[in-house]
Amino acid sequence: MAKRVRPPRSPEQVAWSNMLKRCYRAKTPWFERYGGRGIAVCERWRSGFEAFLTDVGRRPSPTHSIDRKDNDGHYSCGKCGECTAHGWPANCRWATLEEQSRNKSATVSITVDGRTMCAADWARERQMPYTTIVGRWRRGVRGEALLSREKPDMFAVRRADIARRLATGNRHGRRPACSLGAQLIFDCIVERRLTYRAAAEAIGVSFATLGSWLRGVARPCESTRNRVAAWSNGAVRPTDWDGQPQKEAV
């Protein structure tokens, strides 16, 4: 008896099958990024491949794959009973890899002069290296300085970042990330145009210890506070480090 051979599946069938696996099969790679965070497939598309194909059509080219317009939305047709009940819009399309890369949750979106684009589009428009823009953005540079041909003043950027974290707390909002002492010692470094390493050597601490003070993850002990006060000519007083309890670091 001849062995039965399954006919090859179409690219659309593969896309539909993989869509269901990502959302409902826990052992599937990337499940945590789809079904694991609540992404679902609407009942019309779960019921069969034909309904999915009718709604999205054939893929335009081999470089296209299924994509959700809203990265936090569901695989939804926008017209079945489940979509109507939950208010889910039609959220899927065929898109190229380049189009999908702009729609990822990790994509850096940058707003300058009221225009918002991803870093790759800004790099193409301004004819700048993509890595330069993303690197500046991760270091806290914002606004037109992010896209400037001139190198931004990182001392000013860091000063603004410390002032922001002193006022609003760390990025999780759990506690102040920097004490007043951290801000004042950084002001001294900026005023004297020192590098962090030169300032650490002048105070008599390691480079890593100084960095932990400025990041707000540690504070100096009593004896070290006196050395900081002497180094800053009284600009940073020992009491400026008091406040939110943090671990001690010498």
DAJO-V446402 format. One record per backbone hydrogen bond with DSSP energy under -1.0 kcal/mol. NH is the residue of the N-H (numbers start at 0). CO is the residue of the C=O. If there is no record, write none. Layout:
# DAJO-V446402
nh = <NH;NH>
co = <CO;CO>
This chain:
# DAJO-V446402
nh = <13;14;15;16;17;18;19;20;21;22;23;24;27;30;32;33;34;35;36;37;38;41;45;46;51;52;53;54;55;56;63;64;66;68;72;74;75;83;84;85;86;87;90;92;94;99;100;102;106;109;111;114;116;118;121;122;123;124;125;127;132;133;134;135;136;137;138;139;140;145;146;153;156;157;158;159;160;161;162;163;164;165;166;167;168;169;172;180;182;183;184;185;186;187;188;189;190;191;193;198;199;200;201;202;203;204;209;210;211;212;213;214;216;217;218;224;225;226;227;228;229;230;231;232;233;234;239;240;241;248>
co = <9;10;11;12;13;14;15;16;17;18;19;20;24;27;29;30;21;30;33;34;33;74;41;42;47;48;49;50;51;52;60;94;92;90;69;39;73;79;80;81;82;82;75;66;64;95;96;99;103;116;114;111;109;107;117;118;119;120;121;122;128;129;130;131;132;133;134;136;135;142;143;151;152;153;154;155;156;157;158;159;160;161;162;163;164;174;169;239;178;179;180;181;182;183;184;185;186;187;188;194;195;196;197;198;199;199;205;206;207;208;209;210;211;211;246;220;221;222;223;224;225;226;227;229;228;231;236;237;238;218>
